[in-house]
Amino acid sequence: MDAPGRAAQQRDFSRDAVELSAGGRSVHPAHPVDTVDTIVRDWSRERPDLDVDPLRIFSRVKRIAKQLDALRKAAFAETGLELWEFDVLSALRRAGSPHRLSPKHLLASNLVSSGTMTNRIDRLVGRGLVTREVDPNDGRGILVTMTVDGRDLVDEALTRLVAAERELLAELDLETRDDLATALRTLSLRMDDPAH
């Protein structure tokens, strides 16, 4: 569709407009308007030649991710854990007893470089939250094992985190949560696919 045709399909995006729209979808006047609605409205007005509908999703995901980082920092601060410490310890905790993984497995779950992971393991060893041992099945490899102190800290951090996140979801019914989780899973799998 050419720019004039697309522009003709756009609704009124003036600041006094009652409804906001992108890609033909409207935000009902009874629904609260967030910052992303304003961003989408403004871009739709300034670039009527573009279908800016994806911004409705990805701009919100980006904003929520930033807000969740702040929430997690606050929850973990009470336990003395940094975000990256929680990420490493939680990977070990989820592995089950004896809570031991190779650095390679930790890399896969944390998505950081080998050098960064080595530094993180060193710092956790220094705090007494993990130990580093030679892999008995591979003399060239090592295994990282979570200590009791590490397990206690990550358990406390997770308890605080789940409580804070549950509060954020309190106004969403179970069906809405399921729909949201399903949609985000589909999007996540598509983004993980190397073909995209």
ChimeraX attribute file (.defattr): number of C-alpha atoms within 10 A of each C-alpha:
attribute: neighborCount
match mode: 1-to-1
recipient: residues
	/A:1	7
	/A:2	9
	/A:3	12
	/A:4	10
	/A:5	11
	/A:6	15
	/A:7	16
	/A:8	9
	/A:9	13
	/A:10	20
	/A:11	19
	/A:12	15
	/A:13	20
	/A:14	12
	/A:15	11
	/A:16	7
	/A:17	11
	/A:18	12
	/A:19	20
	/A:20	24
	/A:21	20
	/A:22	24
	/A:23	17
	/A:24	11
	/A:25	12
	/A:26	12
	/A:27	14
	/A:28	12
	/A:29	11
	/A:30	8
	/A:31	8
	/A:32	8
	/A:33	13
	/A:34	9
	/A:35	11
	/A:36	16
	/A:37	20
	/A:38	15
	/A:39	15
	/A:40	23
	/A:41	24
	/A:42	16
	/A:43	16
	/A:44	24
	/A:45	18
	/A:46	11
	/A:47	14
	/A:48	20
	/A:49	16
	/A:50	15
	/A:51	16
	/A:52	16
	/A:53	15
	/A:54	12
	/A:55	17
	/A:56	16
	/A:57	10
	/A:58	12
	/A:59	16
	/A:60	16
	/A:61	13
	/A:62	12
	/A:63	12
	/A:64	12
	/A:65	12
	/A:66	12
	/A:67	12
	/A:68	15
	/A:69	12
	/A:70	13
	/A:71	15
	/A:72	22
	/A:73	16
	/A:74	18
	/A:75	24
	/A:76	23
	/A:77	13
	/A:78	11
	/A:79	16
	/A:80	14
	/A:81	20
	/A:82	14
	/A:83	16
	/A:84	12
	/A:85	18
	/A:86	21
	/A:87	16
	/A:88	22
	/A:89	26
	/A:90	21
	/A:91	21
	/A:92	27
	/A:93	22
	/A:94	10
	/A:95	12
	/A:96	10
	/A:97	10
	/A:98	11
	/A:99	19
	/A:100	23
	/A:101	20
	/A:102	17
	/A:103	19
	/A:104	14
	/A:105	14
	/A:106	21
	/A:107	17
	/A:108	11
	/A:109	14
	/A:110	14
	/A:111	10
	/A:112	11
	/A:113	10
	/A:114	13
	/A:115	8
	/A:116	12
	/A:117	19
	/A:118	13
	/A:119	11
	/A:120	15
	/A:121	21
	/A:122	15
	/A:123	14
	/A:124	20
	/A:125	18
	/A:126	11
	/A:127	12
	/A:128	14
	/A:129	21
	/A:130	25
	/A:131	18
	/A:132	18
	/A:133	13
	/A:134	13
	/A:135	14
	/A:136	10
	/A:137	8
	/A:138	9
	/A:139	8
	/A:140	8
	/A:141	13
	/A:142	17
	/A:143	17
	/A:144	22
	/A:145	22
	/A:146	27
	/A:147	19
	/A:148	12
	/A:149	13
	/A:150	25
	/A:151	18
	/A:152	14
	/A:153	20
	/A:154	25
	/A:155	17
	/A:156	15
	/A:157	21
	/A:158	17
	/A:159	13
	/A:160	18
	/A:161	19
	/A:162	13
	/A:163	11
	/A:164	16
	/A:165	14
	/A:166	12
	/A:167	10
	/A:168	10
	/A:169	12
	/A:170	9
	/A:171	10
	/A:172	12
	/A:173	9
	/A:174	11
	/A:175	9
	/A:176	12
	/A:177	13
	/A:178	12
	/A:179	11
	/A:180	13
	/A:181	12
	/A:182	12
	/A:183	11
	/A:184	13
	/A:185	12
	/A:186	12
	/A:187	11
	/A:188	11
	/A:189	10
	/A:190	12
	/A:191	11
	/A:192	10
	/A:193	8
	/A:194	7
	/A:195	6
	/A:196	6
